[in-house]
Amino acid sequence: MAAVVVVIAGLLHAWRNTNVLTADRLCGDLVSAEKADAVLPGSGRLDAEGDGLDDDDLTDTTCRVEKSSVVLGSGESGLSVRLWGVRGYDPLTFDEEPYPPGASYFTGEVTGGVNAYKAWVMLPEKCWTDRPVVAEFSVDEPAADRTAFAALATDTARTVAARTQCGDLTEKPGTLVSPRSDAARPVSEGQVCGLDGLTVAGQVPAGTKVLEEGQKAPTDLWFCKLTLDDETSGFVRGDGFMKYTATRDPLLIAALRKFPGTAEATAPDGRKAEKVDKGVGFILPCADGGSLYLAEDSGLQYLEASKRHEDLPKRDAYIAPFMKAATKTFGCAAPAAD
């Protein structure tokens, strides 16, 4: 009898504190239990709420995975999964911040991004509804491993695409392109944000130190944020002075083109282009047959500085120098005139 009690107690412990008795896949078989366990910190049992794909509307699919244990000090952590239709540039956002230089990105056969709390993968174009569809993942506690988080996101998106027969994705993401450094660093004059010829001379208040953070240029998906190292603080400083985006990823550019606000326009360098959302950015044609999306936006530091320094250039004066430097760095020469 005592032996039976010990066995039952052992089984209860295994059920409540480990994944020995947990199914291999959760959320209607969309999410790998092994990969979710690798992302969520700590030890414990995985439990999920969610029935998998919504047959009527793919973008109504949601799921919640939680890890918990009765072991003292183990704590709880959770993962939320959803499929949603987005505006073209929404996949680039992290916590409502459209220029996330602290994130890592992967492109190629699978396009996505990841930071400590969020990951996303864009589904193949055949999976889209009236909008591009993205698989988005968020965690309550910082992910234990960004590479593991990207692998979980890719595996789930691959399963969704296979189940709905709308495309093939690889099992693993490509190499993650991370920020150049963990913290903002002083700019190099004439090479601001790693862009050939970009300068801050005459573009910021005289004598102000400027910091930059973001990925090394060029890469398929790139961000950079400039911050004035001045007396501003809090949300104003966090929003930065000027923010830049660039991508040559074909899937992201297709998503940008799908946004209703995208229309034909003339870029600052005179070439015919497509303007996204009436001013968010431009999709430029390149001489090699590809395209380059470039966007520039001012932060709250610029707004504050413009109030105190009347000689600061107008906001529109920043876009042309950025595009000139970015098209050179990213290898997007203008096509020959017709």
Phi and psi restraints in degrees (value plus and minus 20) as a CYANA .aco file:
   2 ALA   PHI     -81.3   -41.3
   2 ALA   PSI     -57.3   -17.3
   3 ALA   PHI     -84.2   -44.2
   3 ALA   PSI     -58.5   -18.5
   4 VAL   PHI     -85.0   -45.0
   4 VAL   PSI     -62.4   -22.4
   5 VAL   PHI     -81.5   -41.5
   5 VAL   PSI     -62.2   -22.2
   6 VAL   PHI     -82.5   -42.5
   6 VAL   PSI     -62.6   -22.6
   7 VAL   PHI     -83.7   -43.7
   7 VAL   PSI     -65.3   -25.3
   8 ILE   PHI     -83.2   -43.2
   8 ILE   PSI     -63.0   -23.0
   9 ALA   PHI     -81.1   -41.1
   9 ALA   PSI     -59.6   -19.6
  10 GLY   PHI     -84.6   -44.6
  10 GLY   PSI     -60.6   -20.6
  11 LEU   PHI     -86.4   -46.4
  11 LEU   PSI     -60.6   -20.6
  12 LEU   PHI     -83.4   -43.4
  12 LEU   PSI     -61.1   -21.1
  13 HIS   PHI     -83.0   -43.0
  13 HIS   PSI     -64.4   -24.4
  14 ALA   PHI     -83.9   -43.9
  14 ALA   PSI     -59.5   -19.5
  15 TRP   PHI     -87.5   -47.5
  15 TRP   PSI     -59.6   -19.6
  16 ARG   PHI    -106.1   -66.1
  16 ARG   PSI     -42.6    -2.6
  17 ASN   PHI    -143.1  -103.1
  17 ASN   PSI     -24.2    15.8
  18 THR   PHI    -158.0  -118.0
  18 THR   PSI     156.6   196.6
  19 ASN   PHI    -126.3   -86.3
  19 ASN   PSI       2.6    42.6
  20 VAL   PHI     -77.6   -37.6
  20 VAL   PSI     -59.4   -19.4
  21 LEU   PHI    -123.1   -83.1
  21 LEU   PSI      -8.6    31.4
  22 THR   PHI    -106.9   -66.9
  22 THR   PSI     124.5   164.5
  23 ALA   PHI     -81.8   -41.8
  23 ALA   PSI     134.0   174.0
  24 ASP   PHI     -85.7   -45.7
  24 ASP   PSI     -50.9   -10.9
  25 ARG   PHI    -151.7  -111.7
  25 ARG   PSI     127.7   167.7
  26 LEU   PHI    -139.4   -99.4
  26 LEU   PSI     153.5   193.5
  27 CYS   PHI      38.0    78.0
  27 CYS   PSI      33.1    73.1
  28 GLY   PHI      45.2    85.2
  28 GLY   PSI      13.9    53.9
  29 ASP   PHI      51.9    91.9
  29 ASP   PSI      -4.1    35.9
  30 LEU   PHI    -103.5   -63.5
  30 LEU   PSI     -54.4   -14.4
  31 VAL   PHI    -132.0   -92.0
  31 VAL   PSI     109.3   149.3
  32 SER   PHI     -91.5   -51.5
  32 SER   PSI     104.1   144.1
  33 ALA   PHI     -83.3   -43.3
  33 ALA   PSI     -58.8   -18.8
  34 GLU   PHI     -82.8   -42.8
  34 GLU   PSI     -63.9   -23.9
  35 LYS   PHI     -92.3   -52.3
  35 LYS   PSI     -55.6   -15.6
  36 ALA   PHI     -85.6   -45.6
  36 ALA   PSI     -59.4   -19.4
  37 ASP   PHI     -82.8   -42.8
  37 ASP   PSI     -55.2   -15.2
  38 ALA   PHI     -91.8   -51.8
  38 ALA   PSI     -45.6    -5.6
  39 VAL   PHI    -105.8   -65.8
  39 VAL   PSI     -63.4   -23.4
  40 LEU   PHI     -96.2   -56.2
  40 LEU   PSI     109.4   149.4
  41 PRO   PHI     -90.5   -50.5
  41 PRO   PSI     139.6   179.6
  42 GLY   PHI      61.6   101.6
  42 GLY   PSI    -192.4  -152.4
  43 SER   PHI    -140.4  -100.4
  43 SER   PSI     140.6   180.6
  44 GLY   PHI     127.5   167.5
  44 GLY   PSI    -195.0  -155.0
  45 ARG   PHI    -114.2   -74.2
  45 ARG   PSI     123.3   163.3
  46 LEU   PHI    -114.3   -74.3
  46 LEU   PSI     113.1   153.1
  47 ASP   PHI    -149.2  -109.2
  47 ASP   PSI     126.3   166.3
  48 ALA   PHI    -151.2  -111.2
  48 ALA   PSI     126.7   166.7
  49 GLU   PHI    -142.2  -102.2
  49 GLU   PSI     104.8   144.8
  50 GLY   PHI     121.5   161.5
  50 GLY   PSI     120.6   160.6
  51 ASP   PHI    -119.8   -79.8
  51 ASP   PSI     -12.9    27.1
  52 GLY   PHI      74.5   114.5
  52 GLY   PSI    -173.9  -133.9
  53 LEU   PHI     -84.2   -44.2
  53 LEU   PSI     118.3   158.3
  54 ASP   PHI    -105.3   -65.3
  54 ASP   PSI      96.7   136.7
  55 ASP   PHI     -86.9   -46.9
  55 ASP   PSI     -47.9    -7.9
  56 ASP   PHI    -104.1   -64.1
  56 ASP   PSI     -54.8   -14.8
  57 ASP   PHI    -168.7  -128.7
  57 ASP   PSI      89.8   129.8
  58 LEU   PHI     -75.2   -35.2
  58 LEU   PSI     -55.6   -15.6
  59 THR   PHI    -101.0   -61.0
  59 THR   PSI     -16.4    23.6
  60 ASP   PHI    -112.7   -72.7
  60 ASP   PSI     -17.5    22.5
  61 THR   PHI     -95.4   -55.4
  61 THR   PSI     103.1   143.1
  62 THR   PHI    -159.2  -119.2
  62 THR   PSI     137.2   177.2
  63 CYS   PHI    -177.9  -137.9
  63 CYS   PSI     132.3   172.3
  64 ARG   PHI    -152.8  -112.8
  64 ARG   PSI     106.2   146.2
  65 VAL   PHI    -136.1   -96.1
  65 VAL   PSI     110.7   150.7
  66 GLU   PHI    -146.2  -106.2
  66 GLU   PSI     123.9   163.9
  67 LYS   PHI    -134.4   -94.4
  67 LYS   PSI     107.3   147.3
  68 SER   PHI    -167.5  -127.5
  68 SER   PSI     141.7   181.7
  69 SER   PHI    -173.9  -133.9
  69 SER   PSI     130.4   170.4
  70 VAL   PHI    -106.9   -66.9
  70 VAL   PSI     -23.3    16.7
  71 VAL   PHI     -86.5   -46.5
  71 VAL   PSI     112.1   152.1
  72 LEU   PHI     -77.1   -37.1
  72 LEU   PSI     109.0   149.0
  73 GLY   PHI      65.5   105.5
  73 GLY   PSI     -19.4    20.6
  74 SER   PHI     -93.3   -53.3
  74 SER   PSI     -54.8   -14.8
  75 GLY   PHI      53.5    93.5
  75 GLY   PSI    -196.2  -156.2
  76 GLU   PHI    -151.9  -111.9
  76 GLU   PSI     131.8   171.8
  77 SER   PHI    -166.6  -126.6
  77 SER   PSI     136.2   176.2
  78 GLY   PHI    -161.8  -121.8
  78 GLY   PSI     136.2   176.2
  79 LEU   PHI    -149.8  -109.8
  79 LEU   PSI     107.3   147.3
  80 SER   PHI    -128.6   -88.6
  80 SER   PSI     117.2   157.2
  81 VAL   PHI    -146.3  -106.3
  81 VAL   PSI     115.5   155.5
  82 ARG   PHI    -169.6  -129.6
  82 ARG   PSI     132.6   172.6
  83 LEU   PHI    -128.0   -88.0
  83 LEU   PSI     113.7   153.7
  84 TRP   PHI    -169.4  -129.4
  84 TRP   PSI     132.1   172.1
  85 GLY   PHI    -107.9   -67.9
  85 GLY   PSI     113.9   153.9
  86 VAL   PHI    -145.9  -105.9
  86 VAL   PSI     141.0   181.0
  87 ARG   PHI     -90.7   -50.7
  87 ARG   PSI     139.6   179.6
  88 GLY   PHI     -72.9   -32.9
  88 GLY   PSI     -60.4   -20.4
  89 TYR   PHI    -116.2   -76.2
  89 TYR   PSI     -22.5    17.5
  90 ASP   PHI     -80.9   -40.9
  90 ASP   PSI     -55.5   -15.5
  91 PRO   PHI     -79.3   -39.3
  91 PRO   PSI     -39.9     0.1
  92 LEU   PHI    -101.7   -61.7
  92 LEU   PSI     -23.0    17.0
  93 THR   PHI    -110.0   -70.0
  93 THR   PSI     125.9   165.9
  94 PHE   PHI    -152.4  -112.4
  94 PHE   PSI      91.8   131.8
  95 ASP   PHI      35.5    75.5
  95 ASP   PSI      27.8    67.8
  96 GLU   PHI      48.7    88.7
  96 GLU   PSI     -10.4    29.6
  97 GLU   PHI    -123.0   -83.0
  97 GLU   PSI      86.6   126.6
  98 PRO   PHI     -96.2   -56.2
  98 PRO   PSI     -22.5    17.5
  99 TYR   PHI    -151.1  -111.1
  99 TYR   PSI      56.1    96.1
 100 PRO   PHI    -109.3   -69.3
 100 PRO   PSI      63.4   103.4
 101 PRO   PHI     -87.1   -47.1
 101 PRO   PSI     -36.0     4.0
 102 GLY   PHI    -106.4   -66.4
 102 GLY   PSI     -21.0    19.0
 103 ALA   PHI    -107.3   -67.3
 103 ALA   PSI     147.2   187.2
 104 SER   PHI    -135.5   -95.5
 104 SER   PSI     126.6   166.6
 105 TYR   PHI    -149.5  -109.5
 105 TYR   PSI     134.5   174.5
 106 PHE   PHI    -157.3  -117.3
 106 PHE   PSI     118.0   158.0
 107 THR   PHI    -155.2  -115.2
 107 THR   PSI    -198.7  -158.7
 108 GLY   PHI      90.5   130.5
 108 GLY   PSI    -142.9  -102.9
 109 GLU   PHI     -90.7   -50.7
 109 GLU   PSI     -44.1    -4.1
 110 VAL   PHI    -152.5  -112.5
 110 VAL   PSI     113.9   153.9
 111 THR   PHI    -132.9   -92.9
 111 THR   PSI     105.9   145.9
 112 GLY   PHI    -189.2  -149.2
 112 GLY   PSI    -199.1  -159.1
 113 GLY   PHI    -168.0  -128.0
 113 GLY   PSI     141.5   181.5
 114 VAL   PHI    -174.6  -134.6
 114 VAL   PSI     119.7   159.7
 115 ASN   PHI    -151.7  -111.7
 115 ASN   PSI    -181.1  -141.1
 116 ALA   PHI     -88.2   -48.2
 116 ALA   PSI     -46.8    -6.8
 117 TYR   PHI    -138.3   -98.3
 117 TYR   PSI     -31.0     9.0
 118 LYS   PHI    -166.8  -126.8
 118 LYS   PSI     125.8   165.8
 119 ALA   PHI    -158.6  -118.6
 119 ALA   PSI     133.6   173.6
 120 TRP   PHI    -167.4  -127.4
 120 TRP   PSI     131.3   171.3
 121 VAL   PHI    -156.3  -116.3
 121 VAL   PSI     112.5   152.5
 122 MET   PHI    -105.0   -65.0
 122 MET   PSI     109.8   149.8
 123 LEU   PHI     -93.4   -53.4
 123 LEU   PSI     137.5   177.5
 124 PRO   PHI     -76.7   -36.7
 124 PRO   PSI     135.8   175.8
 125 GLU   PHI     -79.9   -39.9
 125 GLU   PSI     -51.5   -11.5
 126 LYS   PHI     -86.3   -46.3
 126 LYS   PSI     -36.4     3.6
 127 CYS   PHI    -106.0   -66.0
 127 CYS   PSI     -32.4     7.6
 128 TRP   PHI     -90.2   -50.2
 128 TRP   PSI     132.6   172.6
 129 THR   PHI    -117.0   -77.0
 129 THR   PSI    -150.7  -110.7
 130 ASP   PHI     -97.6   -57.6
 130 ASP   PSI     -25.8    14.2
 131 ARG   PHI    -154.1  -114.1
 131 ARG   PSI     139.6   179.6
 132 PRO   PHI     -79.9   -39.9
 132 PRO   PSI     126.2   166.2
 133 VAL   PHI    -134.5   -94.5
 133 VAL   PSI     111.8   151.8
 134 VAL   PHI    -143.2  -103.2
 134 VAL   PSI     120.9   160.9
 135 ALA   PHI    -112.5   -72.5
 135 ALA   PSI     100.6   140.6
 136 GLU   PHI    -137.5   -97.5
 136 GLU   PSI     121.4   161.4
 137 PHE   PHI    -152.7  -112.7
 137 PHE   PSI     113.5   153.5
 138 SER   PHI    -155.8  -115.8
 138 SER   PSI     126.4   166.4
 139 VAL   PHI    -143.0  -103.0
 139 VAL   PSI     131.0   171.0
 140 ASP   PHI     -94.7   -54.7
 140 ASP   PSI     -56.3   -16.3
 141 GLU   PHI    -134.8   -94.8
 141 GLU   PSI     134.1   174.1
 142 PRO   PHI     -72.5   -32.5
 142 PRO   PSI     114.7   154.7
 143 ALA   PHI     -80.2   -40.2
 143 ALA   PSI     119.5   159.5
 144 ALA   PHI     -84.7   -44.7
 144 ALA   PSI     -47.3    -7.3
 145 ASP   PHI    -176.1  -136.1
 145 ASP   PSI      99.9   139.9
 146 ARG   PHI     -83.5   -43.5
 146 ARG   PSI     -58.4   -18.4
 147 THR   PHI     -83.1   -43.1
 147 THR   PSI     -61.1   -21.1
 148 ALA   PHI     -86.3   -46.3
 148 ALA   PSI     -57.1   -17.1
 149 PHE   PHI     -84.2   -44.2
 149 PHE   PSI     -63.7   -23.7
 150 ALA   PHI     -84.4   -44.4
 150 ALA   PSI     -57.4   -17.4
 151 ALA   PHI     -85.8   -45.8
 151 ALA   PSI     -61.4   -21.4
 152 LEU   PHI     -81.1   -41.1
 152 LEU   PSI     -66.7   -26.7
 153 ALA   PHI     -82.3   -42.3
 153 ALA   PSI     -63.3   -23.3
 154 THR   PHI     -85.8   -45.8
 154 THR   PSI     -64.3   -24.3
 155 ASP   PHI     -82.5   -42.5
 155 ASP   PSI     -60.8   -20.8
 156 THR   PHI     -87.0   -47.0
 156 THR   PSI     -65.8   -25.8
 157 ALA   PHI     -81.6   -41.6
 157 ALA   PSI     -59.3   -19.3
 158 ARG   PHI     -82.0   -42.0
 158 ARG   PSI     -60.9   -20.9
 159 THR   PHI     -85.8   -45.8
 159 THR   PSI     -61.6   -21.6
 160 VAL   PHI     -81.0   -41.0
 160 VAL   PSI     -68.0   -28.0
 161 ALA   PHI     -82.5   -42.5
 161 ALA   PSI     -59.4   -19.4
 162 ALA   PHI     -88.8   -48.8
 162 ALA   PSI     -61.7   -21.7
 163 ARG   PHI     -87.1   -47.1
 163 ARG   PSI     -54.8   -14.8
 164 THR   PHI    -113.9   -73.9
 164 THR   PSI     -20.4    19.6
 165 GLN   PHI      34.0    74.0
 165 GLN   PSI      26.4    66.4
 166 CYS   PHI    -138.8   -98.8
 166 CYS   PSI      -6.8    33.2
 167 GLY   PHI     134.3   174.3
 167 GLY   PSI     146.0   186.0
 168 ASP   PHI    -136.0   -96.0
 168 ASP   PSI     111.9   151.9
 169 LEU   PHI    -142.8  -102.8
 169 LEU   PSI     133.6   173.6
 170 THR   PHI     -91.4   -51.4
 170 THR   PSI     143.4   183.4
 171 GLU   PHI     -92.3   -52.3
 171 GLU   PSI     -50.2   -10.2
 172 LYS   PHI    -146.0  -106.0
 172 LYS   PSI     130.0   170.0
 173 PRO   PHI     -92.1   -52.1
 173 PRO   PSI     143.7   183.7
 174 GLY   PHI     -93.9   -53.9
 174 GLY   PSI    -194.5  -154.5
 175 THR   PHI     -83.4   -43.4
 175 THR   PSI     111.3   151.3
 176 LEU   PHI     -94.4   -54.4
 176 LEU   PSI     109.2   149.2
 177 VAL   PHI    -117.6   -77.6
 177 VAL   PSI      90.0   130.0
 178 SER   PHI    -119.1   -79.1
 178 SER   PSI     148.3   188.3
 179 PRO   PHI     -78.5   -38.5
 179 PRO   PSI     135.8   175.8
 180 ARG   PHI     -83.5   -43.5
 180 ARG   PSI     -50.4   -10.4
 181 SER   PHI    -173.0  -133.0
 181 SER   PSI     143.4   183.4
 182 ASP   PHI     -93.8   -53.8
 182 ASP   PSI     -41.2    -1.2
 183 ALA   PHI    -151.4  -111.4
 183 ALA   PSI     140.5   180.5
 184 ALA   PHI     -80.3   -40.3
 184 ALA   PSI     127.2   167.2
 185 ARG   PHI    -151.7  -111.7
 185 ARG   PSI     134.1   174.1
 186 PRO   PHI     -80.3   -40.3
 186 PRO   PSI     123.5   163.5
 187 VAL   PHI     -93.4   -53.4
 187 VAL   PSI     137.4   177.4
 188 SER   PHI    -124.1   -84.1
 188 SER   PSI      97.1   137.1
 189 GLU   PHI     -79.2   -39.2
 189 GLU   PSI     113.1   153.1
 190 GLY   PHI      62.3   102.3
 190 GLY   PSI     -23.4    16.6
 191 GLN   PHI    -163.5  -123.5
 191 GLN   PSI      16.8    56.8
 192 VAL   PHI     -81.2   -41.2
 192 VAL   PSI     111.4   151.4
 193 CYS   PHI      40.5    80.5
 193 CYS   PSI      -1.9    38.1
 194 GLY   PHI      57.4    97.4
 194 GLY   PSI      -7.4    32.6
 195 LEU   PHI    -116.7   -76.7
 195 LEU   PSI     107.9   147.9
 196 ASP   PHI     -81.0   -41.0
 196 ASP   PSI      97.8   137.8
 197 GLY   PHI      70.8   110.8
 197 GLY   PSI     -24.5    15.5
 198 LEU   PHI    -100.8   -60.8
 198 LEU   PSI     112.3   152.3
 199 THR   PHI    -150.2  -110.2
 199 THR   PSI     138.8   178.8
 200 VAL   PHI    -128.2   -88.2
 200 VAL   PSI     -22.3    17.7
 201 ALA   PHI     -79.4   -39.4
 201 ALA   PSI     104.8   144.8
 202 GLY   PHI      56.4    96.4
 202 GLY   PSI     -19.0    21.0
 203 GLN   PHI    -126.6   -86.6
 203 GLN   PSI     -33.9     6.1
 204 VAL   PHI    -150.2  -110.2
 204 VAL   PSI     142.8   182.8
 205 PRO   PHI     -75.3   -35.3
 205 PRO   PSI     117.4   157.4
 206 ALA   PHI     -75.5   -35.5
 206 ALA   PSI     115.6   155.6
 207 GLY   PHI      60.3   100.3
 207 GLY   PSI     -17.3    22.7
 208 THR   PHI    -109.1   -69.1
 208 THR   PSI     110.6   150.6
 209 LYS   PHI     -95.2   -55.2
 209 LYS   PSI     118.2   158.2
 210 VAL   PHI    -138.6   -98.6
 210 VAL   PSI     113.8   153.8
 211 LEU   PHI    -131.8   -91.8
 211 LEU   PSI     132.0   172.0
 212 GLU   PHI    -150.5  -110.5
 212 GLU   PSI     131.7   171.7
 213 GLU   PHI    -170.1  -130.1
 213 GLU   PSI     122.8   162.8
 214 GLY   PHI     132.6   172.6
 214 GLY   PSI    -190.9  -150.9
 215 GLN   PHI    -100.0   -60.0
 215 GLN   PSI     140.5   180.5
 216 LYS   PHI     -96.6   -56.6
 216 LYS   PSI     112.3   152.3
 217 ALA   PHI    -112.7   -72.7
 217 ALA   PSI     127.8   167.8
 218 PRO   PHI    -111.2   -71.2
 218 PRO   PSI     132.6   172.6
 219 THR   PHI    -171.7  -131.7
 219 THR   PSI     145.7   185.7
 220 ASP   PHI     -85.1   -45.1
 220 ASP   PSI     -46.9    -6.9
 221 LEU   PHI    -160.2  -120.2
 221 LEU   PSI      97.2   137.2
 222 TRP   PHI    -158.7  -118.7
 222 TRP   PSI     123.3   163.3
 223 PHE   PHI    -156.5  -116.5
 223 PHE   PSI     134.8   174.8
 224 CYS   PHI    -172.8  -132.8
 224 CYS   PSI     117.5   157.5
 225 LYS   PHI    -143.5  -103.5
 225 LYS   PSI     111.9   151.9
 226 LEU   PHI    -119.5   -79.5
 226 LEU   PSI     114.3   154.3
 227 THR   PHI    -147.0  -107.0
 227 THR   PSI     112.0   152.0
 228 LEU   PHI     -98.9   -58.9
 228 LEU   PSI     107.6   147.6
 229 ASP   PHI    -106.7   -66.7
 229 ASP   PSI      52.1    92.1
 230 ASP   PHI    -143.6  -103.6
 230 ASP   PSI    -176.3  -136.3
 231 GLU   PHI    -102.1   -62.1
 231 GLU   PSI     -25.8    14.2
 232 THR   PHI     -87.2   -47.2
 232 THR   PSI     135.5   175.5
 233 SER   PHI    -169.7  -129.7
 233 SER   PSI    -199.9  -159.9
 234 GLY   PHI      40.5    80.5
 234 GLY   PSI    -159.8  -119.8
 235 PHE   PHI     -83.8   -43.8
 235 PHE   PSI     -55.8   -15.8
 236 VAL   PHI     -82.7   -42.7
 236 VAL   PSI     -68.5   -28.5
 237 ARG   PHI     -85.6   -45.6
 237 ARG   PSI     -60.4   -20.4
 238 GLY   PHI     -82.2   -42.2
 238 GLY   PSI     -50.9   -10.9
 239 ASP   PHI     -96.7   -56.7
 239 ASP   PSI     -38.4     1.6
 240 GLY   PHI      60.0   100.0
 240 GLY   PSI    -198.1  -158.1
 241 PHE   PHI    -118.1   -78.1
 241 PHE   PSI     -70.4   -30.4
 242 MET   PHI    -165.0  -125.0
 242 MET   PSI     122.3   162.3
 243 LYS   PHI    -151.4  -111.4
 243 LYS   PSI     115.0   155.0
 244 TYR   PHI    -146.0  -106.0
 244 TYR   PSI     126.8   166.8
 245 THR   PHI    -155.4  -115.4
 245 THR   PSI     124.8   164.8
 246 ALA   PHI    -168.9  -128.9
 246 ALA   PSI     121.1   161.1
 247 THR   PHI    -172.3  -132.3
 247 THR   PSI     123.5   163.5
 248 ARG   PHI    -135.9   -95.9
 248 ARG   PSI      -8.8    31.2
 249 ASP   PHI     -89.2   -49.2
 249 ASP   PSI     101.0   141.0
 250 PRO   PHI     -80.5   -40.5
 250 PRO   PSI     -56.8   -16.8
 251 LEU   PHI     -88.7   -48.7
 251 LEU   PSI     -61.9   -21.9
 252 LEU   PHI     -85.8   -45.8
 252 LEU   PSI     -59.1   -19.1
 253 ILE   PHI     -86.9   -46.9
 253 ILE   PSI     -56.5   -16.5
 254 ALA   PHI     -83.0   -43.0
 254 ALA   PSI     -57.7   -17.7
 255 ALA   PHI     -86.0   -46.0
 255 ALA   PSI     -60.6   -20.6
 256 LEU   PHI     -83.8   -43.8
 256 LEU   PSI     -58.5   -18.5
 257 ARG   PHI     -86.8   -46.8
 257 ARG   PSI     -46.5    -6.5
 258 LYS   PHI     -97.1   -57.1
 258 LYS   PSI     -37.4     2.6
 259 PHE   PHI     -86.6   -46.6
 259 PHE   PSI     112.3   152.3
 260 PRO   PHI     -76.2   -36.2
 260 PRO   PSI     -46.0    -6.0
 261 GLY   PHI    -100.5   -60.5
 261 GLY   PSI     -21.6    18.4
 262 THR   PHI     -99.7   -59.7
 262 THR   PSI     109.7   149.7
 263 ALA   PHI    -170.5  -130.5
 263 ALA   PSI     142.6   182.6
 264 GLU   PHI     -84.3   -44.3
 264 GLU   PSI     123.2   163.2
 265 ALA   PHI    -179.6  -139.6
 265 ALA   PSI    -200.0  -160.0
 266 THR   PHI    -132.3   -92.3
 266 THR   PSI     106.8   146.8
 267 ALA   PHI     -94.2   -54.2
 267 ALA   PSI     142.8   182.8
 268 PRO   PHI     -76.5   -36.5
 268 PRO   PSI     -46.7    -6.7
 269 ASP   PHI    -108.5   -68.5
 269 ASP   PSI     -13.9    26.1
 270 GLY   PHI      74.9   114.9
 270 GLY   PSI     -32.1     7.9
 271 ARG   PHI     -97.7   -57.7
 271 ARG   PSI     131.2   171.2
 272 LYS   PHI     -86.4   -46.4
 272 LYS   PSI     117.8   157.8
 273 ALA   PHI    -170.2  -130.2
 273 ALA   PSI    -194.7  -154.7
 274 GLU   PHI    -140.5  -100.5
 274 GLU   PSI     107.2   147.2
 275 LYS   PHI    -115.1   -75.1
 275 LYS   PSI     108.1   148.1
 276 VAL   PHI    -115.6   -75.6
 276 VAL   PSI     107.9   147.9
 277 ASP   PHI      31.9    71.9
 277 ASP   PSI      23.2    63.2
 278 LYS   PHI      34.9    74.9
 278 LYS   PSI      15.9    55.9
 279 GLY   PHI     114.2   154.2
 279 GLY   PSI     -25.9    14.1
 280 VAL   PHI     -82.0   -42.0
 280 VAL   PSI     -60.7   -20.7
 281 GLY   PHI    -194.4  -154.4
 281 GLY   PSI    -196.6  -156.6
 282 PHE   PHI    -145.4  -105.4
 282 PHE   PSI     120.9   160.9
 283 ILE   PHI    -119.1   -79.1
 283 ILE   PSI      92.9   132.9
 284 LEU   PHI    -120.0   -80.0
 284 LEU   PSI     116.5   156.5
 285 PRO   PHI     -96.4   -56.4
 285 PRO   PSI     123.3   163.3
 286 CYS   PHI    -133.8   -93.8
 286 CYS   PSI     134.2   174.2
 287 ALA   PHI     -81.7   -41.7
 287 ALA   PSI     -45.8    -5.8
 288 ASP   PHI    -101.3   -61.3
 288 ASP   PSI     -18.0    22.0
 289 GLY   PHI      77.4   117.4
 289 GLY   PSI     -32.7     7.3
 290 GLY   PHI    -108.5   -68.5
 290 GLY   PSI    -188.8  -148.8
 291 SER   PHI    -155.3  -115.3
 291 SER   PSI     137.9   177.9
 292 LEU   PHI    -154.9  -114.9
 292 LEU   PSI     104.8   144.8
 293 TYR   PHI    -115.7   -75.7
 293 TYR   PSI     108.6   148.6
 294 LEU   PHI    -148.8  -108.8
 294 LEU   PSI     116.1   156.1
 295 ALA   PHI    -160.7  -120.7
 295 ALA   PSI     125.6   165.6
 296 GLU   PHI    -155.4  -115.4
 296 GLU   PSI     119.2   159.2
 297 ASP   PHI    -165.5  -125.5
 297 ASP   PSI     124.8   164.8
 298 SER   PHI    -109.1   -69.1
 298 SER   PSI     130.6   170.6
 299 GLY   PHI    -122.6   -82.6
 299 GLY   PSI    -199.5  -159.5
 300 LEU   PHI     -86.0   -46.0
 300 LEU   PSI     -46.1    -6.1
 301 GLN   PHI     -83.7   -43.7
 301 GLN   PSI     -57.2   -17.2
 302 TYR   PHI     -83.5   -43.5
 302 TYR   PSI     -63.6   -23.6
 303 LEU   PHI     -80.2   -40.2
 303 LEU   PSI     -64.3   -24.3
 304 GLU   PHI     -86.7   -46.7
 304 GLU   PSI     -62.8   -22.8
 305 ALA   PHI     -85.3   -45.3
 305 ALA   PSI     -57.0   -17.0
 306 SER   PHI     -87.0   -47.0
 306 SER   PSI     -45.0    -5.0
 307 LYS   PHI     -94.7   -54.7
 307 LYS   PSI     -51.6   -11.6
 308 ARG   PHI    -114.8   -74.8
 308 ARG   PSI     -40.8    -0.8
 309 HIS   PHI    -146.2  -106.2
 309 HIS   PSI      78.8   118.8
 310 GLU   PHI     -85.6   -45.6
 310 GLU   PSI     -42.4    -2.4
 311 ASP   PHI    -106.2   -66.2
 311 ASP   PSI     -18.2    21.8
 312 LEU   PHI     -87.3   -47.3
 312 LEU   PSI     114.8   154.8
 313 PRO   PHI     -77.2   -37.2
 313 PRO   PSI     131.7   171.7
 314 LYS   PHI     -85.8   -45.8
 314 LYS   PSI     135.9   175.9
 315 ARG   PHI     -74.5   -34.5
 315 ARG   PSI     -62.2   -22.2
 316 ASP   PHI     -84.3   -44.3
 316 ASP   PSI     -37.6     2.4
 317 ALA   PHI     -93.5   -53.5
 317 ALA   PSI     -31.4     8.6
 318 TYR   PHI    -108.2   -68.2
 318 TYR   PSI     -41.6    -1.6
 319 ILE   PHI     -91.7   -51.7
 319 ILE   PSI     -62.7   -22.7
 320 ALA   PHI     -83.6   -43.6
 320 ALA   PSI     -68.7   -28.7
 321 PRO   PHI     -80.3   -40.3
 321 PRO   PSI     -58.2   -18.2
 322 PHE   PHI     -83.2   -43.2
 322 PHE   PSI     -67.0   -27.0
 323 MET   PHI     -85.2   -45.2
 323 MET   PSI     -58.1   -18.1
 324 LYS   PHI     -82.0   -42.0
 324 LYS   PSI     -65.7   -25.7
 325 ALA   PHI     -90.5   -50.5
 325 ALA   PSI     -58.9   -18.9
 326 ALA   PHI     -90.4   -50.4
 326 ALA   PSI     -61.5   -21.5
 327 THR   PHI     -83.7   -43.7
 327 THR   PSI     -53.6   -13.6
 328 LYS   PHI     -89.0   -49.0
 328 LYS   PSI     -67.8   -27.8
 329 THR   PHI     -86.8   -46.8
 329 THR   PSI     -59.1   -19.1
 330 PHE   PHI    -109.5   -69.5
 330 PHE   PSI     -15.2    24.8
 331 GLY   PHI      47.2    87.2
 331 GLY   PSI      24.1    64.1
 332 CYS   PHI    -139.6   -99.6
 332 CYS   PSI      55.2    95.2
 333 ALA   PHI     -90.0   -50.0
 333 ALA   PSI     130.5   170.5
 334 ALA   PHI     -88.4   -48.4
 334 ALA   PSI     120.7   160.7
 335 PRO   PHI     -82.3   -42.3
 335 PRO   PSI     136.7   176.7
 336 ALA   PHI     -82.7   -42.7
 336 ALA   PSI     124.4   164.4
 337 ALA   PHI     -82.7   -42.7
 337 ALA   PSI     123.7   163.7
